[in-house]
Amino acid sequence: MGTYKFFAMKKYLMLTIALVAGTMISCTEAQKETAMDQNETLENLKTRRSIRSYTDSLPEMDLLKKVIEAGTYAPTGQGKQSPIIVAVTDKDVRDRLSRMNAAVMGASNDPFYGAPAVLVVLADRNVPTYLYDGSLVMGNLMNAAHALGLGTCWIHRAREVFDTEEGKALLKEWGIEGDYEGIGNCIIGYPAQEAPQPKPRKADYVYYVD
Ligand SMILES: Cc1cc2nc3c(=O)[nH]c(=O)nc-3n(C[C@H](O)[C@H](O)[C@H](O)COP(=O)(O)O)c2cc1C
C-alpha cells in the first residue's frame, strides 16, 4: 500500500470512529433525558398535592410505617435528628387535636379535613436547626405518602397547640419529655378527591448564576 493510500485510510477510519463515538454520546444524552423525564421520584415530587378530602378508611399500619420511616430519614442539621413524629391513629385523640387546632383560630370546623390520621412533627428547640429539620421531615412524610397512594396536607398551628397547657399535658401523657415545639401536622389518609392542579410556578422562582 502506498504511503498516500495508507494515510487516507487512516483518516477515514478515524473519522468513522469519531462519528460512531459521537452518535453513541448523543444516544446516551437522549437516553439520559428520557430517564430523567421518566424518573419516578421526580414525578412523585411534582405531582404531590395537598389533599383536603378523605375517605374514612384508616391506612394500613404497614403503609403508615413506611411513610413514617421515610420521615425519619430526612436530613437534619449535624445529623442530630432533632424532630420526633407522633403517629395518631386513635380517633378520639385525632378529634381532640383537631378541636385544639380549630380553637387556635377561634373556629369549630375540622381543620384536618376528615383525614383519619395525623402525623404530628415536633422538634427539639435546643437544636439550632430544629425548625428546618422538622420541616424536612414534614416534606419527606408528604412525598412518601404520595408515592404510596396516600393523600396528605400540612396543617399548621402545631406550635400553638403544643404550647398550650393541654398540649403540654398530652405530650407528657404520651411519654414525651423535653423542650419540643410543634412544627406541623401531616394529616394523612386515602384521598376522596382528584389531586388539584398545581398553580403555575412563578416566573422569578429560579435564578441561574452561570
Ligand atoms: C408551612 C405550611 C403550612 C400549611 N398550613 C396549612 C393549613 O393550615 N391548612 C391547609 O389547608 N393547608 C396548609 N398548607 C398547605 C398549603 O396551602 C399548600 O401546600 C399550598 O397551597 C400549595 O399546594 P400543594 O401542596 O397542593 O402544592 C400548609 C403548607 C405549608 C408548607
Ligand as a Chemical Component Dictionary entry (heavy atoms), coordinates in Angstrom:
data_LIG
# 
_chem_comp.id                   LIG 
_chem_comp.type                 NON-POLYMER 
_chem_comp.pdbx_formal_charge   0 
_chem_comp.three_letter_code    LIG 
# 
loop_
_chem_comp_atom.comp_id 
_chem_comp_atom.atom_id 
_chem_comp_atom.alt_atom_id 
_chem_comp_atom.type_symbol 
_chem_comp_atom.charge 
_chem_comp_atom.model_Cartn_x 
_chem_comp_atom.model_Cartn_y 
_chem_comp_atom.model_Cartn_z 
_chem_comp_atom.pdbx_ordinal 
LIG C1  C1  C 0 -45.949 25.660 56.448 1  
LIG C2  C2  C 0 -47.236 25.248 55.793 2  
LIG C3  C3  C 0 -48.426 25.401 56.462 3  
LIG C4  C4  C 0 -49.623 24.998 55.870 4  
LIG N1  N1  N 0 -50.789 25.085 56.587 5  
LIG C5  C5  C 0 -51.948 24.690 56.023 6  
LIG C6  C6  C 0 -53.152 24.701 56.779 7  
LIG O1  O1  O 0 -53.166 25.029 57.951 8  
LIG N2  N2  N 0 -54.275 24.309 56.147 9  
LIG C7  C7  C 0 -54.299 23.915 54.833 10 
LIG O2  O2  O 0 -55.363 23.588 54.330 11 
LIG N3  N3  N 0 -53.153 23.858 54.106 12 
LIG C8  C8  C 0 -51.989 24.225 54.674 13 
LIG N4  N4  N 0 -50.812 24.135 53.958 14 
LIG C9  C9  C 0 -50.837 23.612 52.597 15 
LIG C10 C10 C 0 -50.621 24.726 51.565 16 
LIG O3  O3  O 0 -51.763 25.523 51.497 17 
LIG C11 C11 C 0 -50.296 24.073 50.214 18 
LIG O4  O4  O 0 -49.075 23.379 50.328 19 
LIG C12 C12 C 0 -50.172 25.110 49.109 20 
LIG O5  O5  O 0 -51.410 25.716 48.856 21 
LIG C13 C13 C 0 -49.641 24.506 47.811 22 
LIG O6  O6  O 0 -50.454 23.452 47.376 23 
LIG P1  P1  P 0 -49.868 21.982 47.150 24 
LIG O7  O7  O 0 -49.392 21.476 48.481 25 
LIG O8  O8  O 0 -51.034 21.199 46.612 26 
LIG O9  O9  O 0 -48.767 22.084 46.163 27 
LIG C14 C14 C 0 -49.624 24.496 54.552 28 
LIG C15 C15 C 0 -48.401 24.320 53.893 29 
LIG C16 C16 C 0 -47.222 24.676 54.498 30 
LIG C17 C17 C 0 -45.916 24.420 53.780 31 
# 
loop_
_chem_comp_bond.comp_id 
_chem_comp_bond.atom_id_1 
_chem_comp_bond.atom_id_2 
_chem_comp_bond.value_order 
_chem_comp_bond.pdbx_ordinal 
LIG C1  C2  SING 1  
LIG C2  C3  SING 2  
LIG C2  C16 DOUB 3  
LIG C3  C4  DOUB 4  
LIG C4  N1  SING 5  
LIG C4  C14 SING 6  
LIG N1  C5  DOUB 7  
LIG C5  C6  SING 8  
LIG C5  C8  SING 9  
LIG C6  O1  DOUB 10 
LIG C6  N2  SING 11 
LIG N2  C7  SING 12 
LIG C7  O2  DOUB 13 
LIG C7  N3  SING 14 
LIG N3  C8  DOUB 15 
LIG C8  N4  SING 16 
LIG N4  C9  SING 17 
LIG N4  C14 SING 18 
LIG C9  C10 SING 19 
LIG C10 O3  SING 20 
LIG C10 C11 SING 21 
LIG C11 O4  SING 22 
LIG C11 C12 SING 23 
LIG C12 O5  SING 24 
LIG C12 C13 SING 25 
LIG C13 O6  SING 26 
LIG O6  P1  SING 27 
LIG P1  O7  DOUB 28 
LIG P1  O8  SING 29 
LIG P1  O9  SING 30 
LIG C14 C15 DOUB 31 
LIG C15 C16 SING 32 
LIG C16 C17 SING 33 
# 
